[in-house]
Amino acid sequence: MALSGNTNYNNVLNSFSTTTGLTEEYLFEFRNQNYPNPNDPQPADTSNFIIRLATADIPHGSISDMKYHGFITNVPSIRESIDLEKSTASVSNVTISCANGTLSNHSKTLAEEIYSSSGSRNYINHQVIIYSRINTKTNQIFDGRLKEVKLKNSDTVDLVIAVQDPIENISIPEYQSKSGNYYPILYGEATPATSTVSIADFVTDARVFPVQVDTLNNDVFNCLFHQAETSDARLHYPIKDTFNSTGYPMFVPLDDVSSNSTYDDYEGATNDTDRNVMRTDLDLERSYKIRPQTVSNPGNVAGSGNGTGLTITNVGNAYDSVGTFTNATFTFQSDASESLNANYFITDLPKEVHEITELKFSFTHQVSAFQERDGDLAITIRVLPYWNEVSSSEQVQYTNVQANTTTEFNLLSTSLFPSSLKTMPDQIQVFISFSNNPLDPGGGTADDFNTATLLMKDMFLEVTAKITQPSASDATAEKLSKNSAVTSVKKLYTGADGFDKSFSSGTVSLIHDMHRDLLHRFAGVTDTPDGYSDLNSARANWFCYYYTSKQEELKKLLEKCQEEGGFIFRFRPSNATPQYIHIPNTPNVVHTIGKNDITDLNISLTPFESLVTKRIVKFDTNPITDKPIQEITCTDTTNNPRSTYNISSKENIKTHELKILRNKAGDANMGGNKNNGFANYYNAIEGNPKLIIDTEIINPGSSGGSSYFYLMEVGDICAFDHTDMIVEPFGQSFNGKKFILTSLTRKPGSLKVSLREI
């Protein structure tokens, strides 16, 4: 997006010719605190509110006190750049050296006025506007703040102007509890589980945020929350070392179903929505269902008779997440006197850290197609839990067709299971046996076969756990709040979503919206950034997940969003408006450059050492360990640079550990759509050698359409007229190549740029 110039200024740019040339001056307006707000009535004479300096004396047409004083003795320069690899932007300070002359509108020297002892006119950290003036026509090119003033030998004043940057020196989070803990920052979407002690349910899909335990006041856990919540705030507790199919840890909601909303009265506050807490009972009671995590499956068993023996199909359906809708099928056929057995060995059971108060093992089964043609057939399903390598068992047995039936065994019952230690067993064996006792073994024909089909499905455990007091009399037992099992809990977890958008409605779920919300919420940047709409389309499914309860610099967090989200943010030096920059899949050319538009052309290639041809991306943070769960290795098999440039197996590899981006790590072949993921985007920048063009623009006029060369800014997309160029880069044509403007330096009468191929 190029700068916009007013009509008169643009007409002057267009009238440029090499014969007439142009003369450019820079004009500086240093505004004090009395300068009228843009929304207030504007006086014709603003001389009392301004110091006007320039690279040459510039009179005002009608008001003599509003002249620009030609005190500037150096050549001012404005430098701006973007770093595509780091997704950052920078603008250098503008420094001017000035003669310490007397200002006609203030009757004081520059040094006296710039830092007036009276305090009636203050200029430090107030607005400075820089204009370009060409052939009497002006256009604003910089909006900054006066940051430094130096007086040299009483006759020279140095003034340093910096671009406006409202995000400097801000640390977040902002609010603290009396214990000194910070109320957290949470971004992204969560998914609470719904299980309760009264109605236990499966918890595989829970996705949560960690929240800090602040105190145990009033005999409850008080956890600091990011915002007020009216639903889904319910706290969760992890099932130790237990994970779902994606590797995400499993969490169980705590049984405070009557309290699913946050509180704003913590520590004596009254309706303080910036200081929210969620509470739960100290016993952390919870209940859940869980299917076996690690199972050794049975296989087919050959019999000694003339039948097919025991054939097993879809063995995993006995315990998979489809539950009651699919079955493992055990088909028996034999005419021999024999027992054919199949065994499930269930290991890696949940490692509950608190007392298990209920523990049930359930399975559903059905016997169909049962036929006793010769003698007796019995089907036995026996459950054998093991504690310290000792087992006891309970069973069901059928000698006929059996309708769909659910069996539930209480594993804590020592009357049913004498070996029970009233803890989680080390393993559970599900023993399935078909016992055949024919009257005339070995009949040899199908008419003599005993047959049956057993369907098994939906094996699972139901667990209830909580913190209990050691057995003692009421007189000697400690309060639960002093129990080490309670005091050792430093964080719990919530299924509530992160921040709602401060700039719009709905939950902040996308990484670029997290960036915008940080700007709006903590830095007061309320304007919609230029380029937001295009970025919003390109990052439509780039989800964020981030939490912190520790202070950090806002600027560093914003830059981390930019790096992982593949976009650049800056405040445009020309007018201080916020702006997003990213490289679209099909960039639109803003400036087309011919040989007569430039001088001093230098062409180079990005160094080999800067190429990244293989990326290992770790992402999706585990809220318990703060470490990534998933990992993908990405290479460019479309362009195959590792082969083309003779790159060895250990060279040009980069590992990334993403802290914010939850998905869109990139494709295994990252040579496709550049905006399809993190690795893809940076591969388009660093994956292959790129042309670097350094040149000076000598034609300030039209660069195509309504754009002008002297209104270039970083992020602009450029192309070269391949039919009108002095040289072809390394024997290649410029035809079809596009470039992004990565840096420029403006001086009066001069514009130097650097362009990078995209």
C-alpha positions in Angstrom: 0.0 0.0 0.0 1.7 3.1 -1.2 1.4 6.5 0.5 -1.4 8.8 -0.7 -0.5 12.2 -2.0 -2.8 15.2 -2.4 -3.8 16.2 -5.9 -1.4 19.2 -6.2 1.6 17.2 -4.9 0.8 14.3 -7.3 0.5 16.7 -10.2 4.0 18.0 -9.5 5.4 14.5 -9.3 3.9 13.7 -12.7 5.3 16.9 -14.2 8.9 15.8 -13.5 11.3 15.6 -16.3 15.1 15.0 -16.4 15.5 18.4 -18.0 13.6 20.4 -15.5 14.5 18.3 -12.5 13.0 18.9 -9.1 13.9 20.6 -5.9 12.7 19.1 -2.7 12.8 20.5 0.8 11.8 19.0 4.1 9.5 21.0 6.4 9.3 20.3 10.1 6.4 21.3 12.4 7.1 20.9 16.1 3.8 21.2 17.9 3.4 22.0 21.6 0.7 20.9 24.0 -1.5 23.9 23.0 -1.9 22.8 19.4 -5.6 22.4 18.7 -7.1 18.9 18.6 -8.0 18.0 15.0 -11.6 17.9 16.1 -11.5 21.4 17.5 -11.9 24.6 15.5 -8.7 25.4 13.7 -7.4 29.0 13.9 -5.9 30.6 10.8 -2.7 31.5 12.7 -1.1 28.7 14.6 2.3 30.4 15.0 2.0 30.3 18.8 1.6 26.5 18.8 4.4 25.6 16.5 8.1 25.7 15.8 8.7 25.6 12.1 12.0 24.5 10.7 13.1 23.5 7.2 16.1 22.7 5.0 15.6 26.2 3.4 13.8 29.3 4.4 10.2 29.0 3.4 8.0 32.1 3.8 4.2 31.9 4.4 2.0 33.5 1.8 0.2 35.9 4.2 1.3 35.4 7.8 4.9 36.3 8.4 5.2 34.6 11.8 4.3 31.2 10.2 7.5 31.0 8.0 9.7 27.9 8.1 13.1 28.8 9.4 15.9 27.4 7.3 18.0 26.5 10.4 18.6 22.8 9.4 22.3 22.3 8.5 22.4 18.5 7.8 20.5 16.4 5.2 17.7 14.7 7.1 16.9 11.1 6.3 13.9 8.9 6.9 14.7 5.1 7.0 12.1 2.4 7.3 12.4 -1.4 6.7 10.8 -4.8 7.2 12.4 -8.1 8.1 10.5 -10.9 6.3 12.3 -13.7 8.1 11.5 -12.3 11.6 8.2 -10.6 10.6 9.2 -7.3 12.2 9.4 -3.7 11.1 11.5 -0.8 12.1 11.8 3.0 11.5 15.0 4.8 12.3 14.9 8.1 14.2 15.1 11.3 12.2 17.9 13.5 13.5 18.3 17.2 12.4 21.1 19.6 13.3 20.0 23.2 13.5 21.5 26.6 13.9 20.4 28.1 17.2 18.8 31.0 15.5 16.0 33.3 16.7 12.4 32.2 15.9 10.4 35.0 14.4 7.1 33.7 15.9 8.4 33.3 19.5 11.2 36.0 19.7 13.4 33.3 21.3 16.3 31.2 20.1 15.4 27.6 19.1 17.1 26.2 22.3 15.2 28.6 24.5 11.8 27.8 22.9 12.2 24.0 22.6 12.6 23.7 26.3 10.9 26.7 27.8 11.4 27.2 31.5 8.0 28.7 31.9 6.3 25.4 31.0 3.6 27.2 29.0 4.8 25.6 25.7 6.1 22.0 25.9 7.5 20.2 22.9 9.2 17.1 24.4 7.2 14.0 23.4 4.7 16.0 21.4 3.9 15.7 17.8 6.3 16.4 15.0 5.0 16.5 11.4 7.5 16.3 8.4 6.4 17.4 5.0 8.0 17.0 1.6 7.8 20.2 -0.5 8.4 20.0 -4.2 8.0 23.1 -6.4 5.9 24.8 -3.7 3.5 21.8 -3.2 3.6 19.9 0.1 2.6 16.4 1.3 3.0 14.8 4.8 5.5 12.0 4.9 6.2 11.5 8.6 4.4 11.7 11.9 6.6 11.4 15.0 7.4 12.6 18.5 10.3 14.8 19.7 12.4 12.5 21.9 15.8 14.1 22.4 17.3 17.6 22.5 21.0 18.4 22.5 22.7 21.9 22.6 26.3 22.1 21.3 28.4 25.1 22.1 25.3 27.3 22.3 25.1 27.6 18.5 23.9 24.1 17.4 20.8 22.2 18.5 20.3 18.5 17.6 16.7 17.3 17.6 15.8 13.6 17.5 12.4 12.6 16.2 11.0 9.0 16.6 7.9 7.5 15.0 5.0 7.3 17.3 4.9 3.9 19.1 2.3 3.5 21.8 3.3 -0.2 22.6 6.7 0.7 24.0 7.3 0.1 27.7 4.0 -1.7 28.4 4.1 -4.9 30.5 1.2 -7.3 30.8 -0.7 -8.8 32.6 -1.8 -5.7 34.5 -3.7 -6.8 37.6 -2.5 -8.6 40.7 -4.0 -10.3 43.7 -3.0 -9.5 47.2 -0.7 -12.5 47.1 1.2 -10.8 44.2 0.0 -13.2 41.5 -1.2 -11.8 38.2 -4.6 -12.4 36.8 -3.9 -14.4 33.6 -4.0 -13.7 29.9 -5.8 -16.4 28.0 -6.3 -16.5 24.2 -8.0 -19.2 22.1 -10.9 -21.6 22.4 -11.4 -24.3 25.0 -13.7 -27.3 25.2 -15.0 -28.2 28.6 -16.0 -31.8 29.6 -19.4 -32.3 31.1 -18.9 -35.3 33.3 -20.2 -35.1 36.9 -20.1 -37.5 39.9 -23.8 -38.2 39.5 -23.6 -38.6 35.7 -20.1 -39.7 34.7 -19.2 -39.3 31.0 -16.2 -39.7 28.8 -13.6 -36.8 28.8 -11.5 -37.4 25.8 -12.4 -34.2 24.0 -11.7 -31.7 26.8 -9.3 -28.9 25.9 -8.4 -26.5 28.7 -6.4 -23.6 29.9 -4.3 -23.7 33.1 -5.3 -21.2 35.8 -3.3 -20.4 38.9 -4.4 -21.3 42.4 -4.0 -18.1 44.3 -5.3 -18.9 47.8 -7.3 -21.5 49.8 -9.3 -18.8 51.6 -12.7 -19.8 52.8 -11.7 -23.5 52.4 -11.9 -23.5 48.6 -9.5 -23.3 45.8 -9.5 -19.7 44.5 -8.2 -19.6 40.9 -7.4 -16.3 39.1 -9.4 -15.9 35.9 -8.9 -13.7 32.9 -12.5 -12.4 32.5 -16.0 -12.8 33.9 -17.6 -16.0 32.8 -21.2 -17.2 33.1 -20.7 -20.7 31.7 -18.0 -23.2 31.0 -15.8 -21.8 33.8 -15.9 -25.1 35.7 -12.5 -26.2 36.8 -10.8 -29.4 35.7 -8.2 -31.8 37.0 -5.8 -33.9 34.9 -5.8 -37.7 34.8 -2.1 -38.3 35.4 -0.1 -39.5 32.4 -3.3 -40.2 30.3 -3.8 -38.9 26.8 -6.3 -39.0 24.0 -5.7 -40.2 20.5 -4.0 -36.9 19.5 -1.6 -36.9 22.4 -3.5 -34.3 24.3 -3.8 -34.9 28.1 -7.2 -35.8 29.5 -8.9 -33.6 32.0 -11.9 -34.2 34.3 -14.3 -31.5 35.4 -14.5 -31.0 39.2 -17.9 -31.7 40.7 -19.1 -28.1 41.4 -21.9 -28.2 38.9 -23.8 -25.6 40.9 -21.0 -23.1 40.4 -20.1 -22.8 36.7 -19.6 -19.0 36.8 -16.7 -16.8 38.0 -16.9 -14.5 41.0 -16.0 -10.8 41.1 -16.0 -10.3 44.9 -12.6 -11.8 45.6 -10.6 -10.3 48.4 -13.3 -7.9 49.4 -13.9 -6.5 45.9 -17.3 -5.4 44.6 -18.2 -6.2 41.0 -14.5 -5.9 39.9 -14.7 -7.5 36.5 -10.9 -7.1 36.0 -10.3 -9.4 39.0 -12.3 -12.6 38.5 -11.9 -15.9 40.3 -13.3 -19.4 40.0 -13.7 -21.6 43.0 -13.9 -25.3 43.7 -14.0 -27.6 46.8 -10.8 -28.7 48.4 -11.5 -32.4 47.9 -11.3 -32.1 44.1 -14.0 -34.7 43.7 -14.5 -35.8 40.1 -15.9 -38.8 38.2 -15.4 -39.9 34.6 -15.5 -42.8 32.2 -12.4 -43.8 30.3 -11.7 -46.5 27.7 -8.6 -48.7 27.7 -5.5 -46.8 26.6 -3.2 -49.7 25.9 -4.6 -53.2 24.9 -3.0 -56.5 23.8 -5.6 -57.9 21.4 -6.6 -61.5 21.0 -6.0 -63.3 17.7 -7.8 -66.2 15.9 -7.5 -69.6 17.6 -7.4 -72.8 15.6 -9.3 -75.7 17.1 -8.6 -79.5 17.0 -11.9 -80.3 15.4 -13.2 -80.1 11.9 -14.7 -76.7 12.3 -13.0 -73.3 11.8 -12.2 -72.9 15.5 -12.4 -69.4 16.9 -12.4 -66.5 14.4 -12.1 -63.0 15.7 -12.8 -59.9 13.6 -12.7 -56.1 14.4 -11.0 -56.8 17.8 -10.5 -53.1 18.5 -14.2 -52.4 18.4 -14.6 -53.9 21.8 -13.1 -50.8 23.4 -12.9 -48.1 20.7 -14.4 -44.6 21.0 -17.4 -45.5 18.7 -18.8 -47.2 21.8 -22.1 -49.0 21.4 -22.2 -48.7 17.6 -19.6 -51.2 16.6 -18.6 -54.7 17.9 -15.7 -57.1 18.1 -17.1 -60.4 16.7 -16.0 -63.8 18.1 -17.3 -66.7 15.9 -17.0 -70.2 17.2 -17.4 -73.5 15.1 -16.2 -76.9 16.3 -17.1 -80.6 16.6 -14.3 -81.4 19.0 -14.1 -81.6 22.8 -12.1 -78.4 23.5 -11.9 -74.9 25.0 -10.9 -72.1 22.7 -9.8 -68.9 24.5 -9.1 -65.3 23.7 -7.7 -62.7 26.0 -7.6 -58.9 26.1 -4.8 -57.5 28.3 -5.6 -54.0 29.3 -2.6 -52.0 30.7 -1.6 -48.4 31.1 -4.6 -47.7 33.3 -5.2 -44.2 34.7 -2.7 -43.3 37.5 -5.0 -41.5 39.9 -3.0 -39.4 42.5 -5.9 -39.2 45.0 -8.1 -41.8 46.6 -10.3 -43.8 44.3 -13.7 -43.9 45.9 -15.5 -45.7 43.1 -14.1 -48.0 40.4 -16.2 -49.9 38.0 -15.4 -51.9 34.9 -18.2 -52.2 32.3 -18.6 -54.0 29.0 -21.5 -54.8 26.7 -22.0 -58.2 25.1 -24.5 -60.2 23.1 -24.7 -63.9 22.1 -26.3 -64.7 18.7 -26.5 -67.6 16.3 -26.1 -70.0 19.2 -26.5 -73.7 18.1 -25.8 -76.9 20.1 -26.1 -79.7 17.4 -24.1 -82.2 19.5 -23.6 -81.9 23.2 -23.0 -78.7 25.2 -21.4 -75.3 24.5 -20.7 -72.7 27.1 -19.4 -69.1 26.6 -17.6 -67.5 29.6 -16.5 -63.9 29.9 -14.2 -63.5 32.9 -12.8 -60.2 34.2 -9.5 -60.6 36.1 -8.0 -57.4 37.6 -4.4 -57.7 38.9 -2.9 -55.9 41.9 0.8 -56.6 42.6 0.6 -59.5 40.1 -2.3 -61.2 42.1 -5.7 -61.5 40.5 -9.2 -62.5 41.3 -12.1 -62.7 39.0 -15.8 -62.3 38.3 -17.6 -63.7 35.2 -20.7 -64.1 33.2 -21.5 -67.4 31.4 -24.0 -68.2 28.7 -25.3 -71.5 27.2 -27.8 -70.0 24.9 -28.7 -66.8 23.0 -28.3 -63.7 25.1 -29.7 -60.3 24.3 -27.6 -57.2 24.3 -26.4 -56.9 27.9 -24.2 -54.5 29.9 -22.3 -56.0 32.8 -20.7 -53.8 35.5 -18.2 -55.0 38.1 -17.2 -53.0 41.2 -13.4 -53.4 41.3 -13.2 -52.0 44.8 -15.4 -54.7 46.2 -13.2 -57.2 48.1 -16.2 -59.6 48.3 -16.2 -59.8 44.5 -12.4 -59.4 44.1 -10.5 -60.6 47.2 -7.2 -59.4 45.8 -8.5 -55.8 45.4 -6.3 -53.2 47.1 -9.0 -50.6 46.5 -6.8 -48.9 44.1 -6.4 -48.8 40.3 -5.3 -52.3 39.2 -2.0 -52.8 37.4 -3.8 -54.5 34.5 -7.1 -56.0 33.7 -7.5 -59.2 31.7 -10.7 -59.9 29.9 -10.8 -63.7 29.3 -13.2 -65.1 26.7 -13.7 -68.8 26.5 -15.8 -71.1 24.3 -16.0 -74.6 26.0 -17.3 -77.3 23.7 -18.4 -80.8 25.0 -19.9 -82.8 22.1 -21.5 -86.2 22.7 -20.0 -87.6 19.5 -16.7 -85.7 18.9 -15.3 -85.5 15.5 -18.5 -86.1 13.5 -16.9 -84.4 10.6 -19.9 -82.8 9.1 -21.5 -79.4 9.5 -24.5 -81.0 11.0 -22.3 -81.9 14.0 -20.8 -78.5 14.6 -21.7 -76.4 17.7 -21.6 -72.8 16.7 -22.0 -69.4 18.4 -21.3 -65.7 17.8 -20.3 -63.4 20.7 -20.4 -59.6 20.2 -18.2 -57.5 22.5 -18.3 -53.7 22.7 -17.9 -50.6 24.8 -15.4 -51.7 27.5 -14.6 -48.9 29.9 -13.7 -47.9 33.4 -15.8 -45.5 35.5 -13.7 -43.8 38.1 -14.5 -41.4 41.0 -11.6 -39.9 42.9 -11.1 -37.2 45.5 -8.8 -36.0 48.2 -9.7 -37.5 51.6 -8.4 -37.1 55.1 -6.1 -39.7 56.5 -8.1 -42.0 58.8 -8.2 -40.3 62.2 -10.7 -39.2 64.8 -12.4 -35.9 64.3 -10.4 -34.5 67.2 -7.0 -35.2 65.7 -7.6 -34.9 61.9 -6.2 -31.9 60.2 -8.3 -29.5 58.3 -8.4 -30.4 54.6 -6.8 -27.0 53.8 -3.6 -28.2 55.5 -3.5 -31.5 53.7 -0.4 -31.8 51.6 -2.4 -33.2 48.7 -4.3 -29.9 48.7 -1.5 -27.5 49.3 0.6 -29.1 46.6 -2.0 -28.1 43.9 -0.6 -25.0 42.3 -2.9 -24.8 39.2 -6.2 -26.2 38.0 -7.6 -26.0 34.5 -10.7 -24.4 32.9 -12.8 -25.3 29.9 -13.8 -21.6 29.4 -12.6 -19.8 26.3 -10.0 -17.2 26.4 -10.6 -13.4 26.0 -13.6 -12.1 24.1 -12.6 -9.6 21.4 -12.2 -6.2 22.8 -12.5 -4.7 19.3 -15.5 -6.8 18.2 -17.7 -9.6 19.3 -17.0 -13.3 19.9 -14.0 -15.2 21.2 -10.5 -14.4 20.0 -9.6 -17.6 18.3 -7.3 -16.6 15.4 -3.6 -15.6 15.8 -3.9 -12.3 14.0 -7.0 -11.4 16.1 -5.0 -12.1 19.2 -2.5 -9.6 18.0 -5.2 -7.0 17.3 -6.8 -7.6 20.6 -3.5 -7.1 22.5 -3.1 -3.8 20.7 -6.7 -2.7 21.5 -6.9 -4.0 25.0 -3.5 -3.1 26.4 -2.2 -0.3 24.1 -5.4 1.6 23.3 -5.0 1.1 19.5 -8.6 1.3 18.5 -8.2 2.0 14.7 -8.7 -0.9 12.4 -5.2 -1.5 11.0 -4.6 -1.1 7.2 -4.4 -4.5 5.6 -6.5 -6.2 8.3 -9.2 -7.4 5.9 -6.7 -9.1 3.6 -4.8 -10.7 6.5 -8.1 -11.8 8.0 -8.9 -13.7 4.8 -5.4 -15.2 4.5 -5.3 -16.4 8.2 -9.0 -17.5 8.5 -8.1 -20.9 10.1 -4.8 -20.1 11.9 -5.9 -20.8 15.5 -4.2 -19.5 18.6 -3.8 -21.0 22.0 -1.8 -18.9 24.6 -1.8 -18.4 28.3 0.5 -16.6 30.8 0.3 -15.4 34.4 3.8 -13.9 34.3 4.6 -10.4 33.3 6.1 -9.9 29.9 6.7 -7.0 27.5 3.7 -6.4 25.3 5.9 -5.6 22.3 7.7 -9.0 22.6 4.4 -10.9 22.7 3.1 -8.9 19.7 6.3 -9.8 17.7 5.9 -13.5 18.7 2.3 -13.4 17.3 3.7 -11.8 14.1 6.5 -14.4 13.8 4.2 -17.4 14.3 1.3 -15.9 12.4 3.4 -14.9 9.3 2.6 -11.2 9.2 4.3 -7.8 10.0 2.8 -5.0 12.1 3.9 -1.5 12.2 2.8 2.1 12.7 3.1 3.8 9.3 5.7 6.6 9.7 3.8 8.9 7.4 0.7 9.2 9.6 1.1 6.9 12.6 -1.8 4.6 11.5 -1.5 0.9 12.3 -0.8 -1.5 9.4 -0.5 -5.2 8.7 1.7 -6.5 6.0 1.9 -10.1 4.6 2.7 -11.7 1.3 -0.5 -12.9 -0.4 -0.6 -15.9 -2.7 -1.2 -13.7 -5.7 0.3 -10.2 -4.9 -1.0 -7.2 -6.8 1.7 -5.0 -8.3 1.7 -1.4 -7.1 4.8 -0.1 -8.9 6.2 -1.1 -12.2 9.9 0.0 -12.7 11.7 0.7 -16.0 15.3 1.5 -16.7 14.7 5.2 -16.9 13.1 5.3 -13.4 16.3 4.2 -11.6 20.0 4.5 -11.3 22.8 2.6 -9.6 21.2 -0.8 -10.0 22.7 -3.6 -7.9 21.5 -7.2 -8.1 22.5 -10.0 -5.7 21.2 -13.4 -4.5 20.3 -14.3 -0.9 23.3 -16.1 0.6 23.3 -19.9 0.6 23.7 -19.9 4.4 20.4 -18.1 4.8 18.4 -20.8 3.0 16.1 -23.0 5.2 15.1 -26.1 3.2 13.8 -28.3 6.0 11.7 -27.2 8.9 10.9 -29.2 12.0 7.8 -27.5 13.6 6.6 -28.4 17.1 3.2 -27.0 18.1 0.0 -27.4 20.1 1.1 -26.7 23.7 0.4 -29.2 26.5 -1.1 -27.1 29.3 0.4 -29.3 32.0 4.1 -29.3 30.8 4.0 -26.2 28.6 5.7 -28.3 25.9 4.4 -28.9 22.3 2.4 -32.1 21.7 2.7 -32.4 17.9 5.6 -32.2 15.5 5.8 -32.1 11.7 8.8 -32.2 9.4 8.4 -30.1 6.3 10.4 -30.0 3.1 9.8 -28.5 -0.3 9.3 -31.5 -2.6 7.7 -29.2 -5.3 11.0 -27.3 -6.0 13.4 -29.8 -4.3 16.1 -27.3 -3.3 17.9 -29.8 -1.1 18.8 -31.8 -4.2 19.2 -28.8 -6.6 21.7 -27.1 -4.3 23.6 -30.2 -3.1 22.5 -29.7 0.5 23.7 -32.5 2.9 21.4 -34.2 5.3 22.4 -32.0 8.3 22.5 -28.6 6.5 20.0 -25.8 6.2 17.6 -27.2 8.8 15.6 -25.1 11.3 13.6 -26.3 14.3 10.7 -24.1 15.5 8.8 -24.5 18.8 5.5 -22.6 18.4 4.1 -21.1 21.6 0.9 -19.5 20.2 -0.1 -21.0 16.9 -2.2 -24.2 17.7 -2.5 -25.6 14.2 -1.4 -24.7 10.7 2.2 -25.6 11.3 2.6 -26.3 7.6 2.4 -29.1 5.1 4.8 -32.0 4.8 5.4 -30.5 1.3 5.8 -26.9 2.2 6.3 -25.9 -1.4 2.6 -25.4 -2.0 0.3 -22.5 -1.1 2.4 -20.1 0.9 -0.4 -19.1 3.2 -1.4 -22.7 4.0 0.7 -22.8 7.1 3.7 -21.5 9.1 6.3 -23.6 7.3 4.8 -22.9 3.9 4.9 -19.1 4.5 8.5 -18.9 5.5 9.6 -21.4 2.9 8.3 -19.0 0.3 10.7 -16.4 1.8 13.7 -18.5 2.8 13.4 -21.8 1.0 15.1 -20.9 -2.3 17.6 -18.3 -3.5 15.9 -14.9 -4.1 16.9 -11.9 -6.1 17.8 -8.8 -4.0 17.6 -5.4 -5.9 19.2 -2.2 -4.5 18.6 0.9 -6.5 17.9 4.6 -6.4 14.6 6.0 -7.8 15.2 9.0 -10.0 11.7 9.3 -11.4 9.3 10.6 -8.7 6.3 10.4 -11.0 3.7 7.7 -11.9 4.7 4.1 -11.2 1.5 2.6 -12.6 -2.2 3.5 -12.2 -2.6 6.0 -9.3 0.7 5.2 -7.7 3.8 7.3 -7.6 7.5 6.4 -7.1 8.0 9.1 -4.5 5.1 7.7 -2.5 6.6 4.3 -2.1 6.6 2.6 1.3 7.8 -0.8 2.6 5.5 -3.7 1.9 4.7 -2.4 -1.6 4.7 -5.0 -4.3 6.9 -4.1 -7.3 7.7 -5.5 -10.7 10.3 -4.6 -13.4 9.3 -3.9 -17.0 11.3 -6.7 -18.6 11.0 -5.1 -22.0 12.7 -1.9 -20.7 15.6 -3.0 -18.5 19.3 -2.5 -18.8 20.3 -5.9 -17.6 18.8 -9.4 -17.1 19.6 -10.8 -13.6 22.1 -13.6 -13.9 20.8 -14.5 -17.4 17.1 -14.6 -16.2 14.3 -12.4 -17.3 12.4 -10.1 -15.0 9.3 -11.3 -16.7 6.8 -12.7 -14.2 8.9 -11.9 -11.1 7.5 -9.8 -8.3 9.3 -8.1 -5.5 8.4 -6.6 -2.1 9.9 -3.4 -1.0 11.8 -4.2 2.2 13.7 -1.0 3.0 13.9 2.6 1.8 15.8 5.7 2.7 14.3 9.2 1.9 16.3 12.3 1.8 15.4 15.6 0.1 15.6 14.9 -3.6 16.6 11.2 -3.1 14.9 7.9 -2.6 16.9 4.6 -2.3 15.1 1.3 -2.1 15.8 -2.4 -1.5 13.5 -5.0 -3.1 13.3 -8.8 -2.4 11.9 -11.3 -4.8 8.8 -13.1 -3.6 
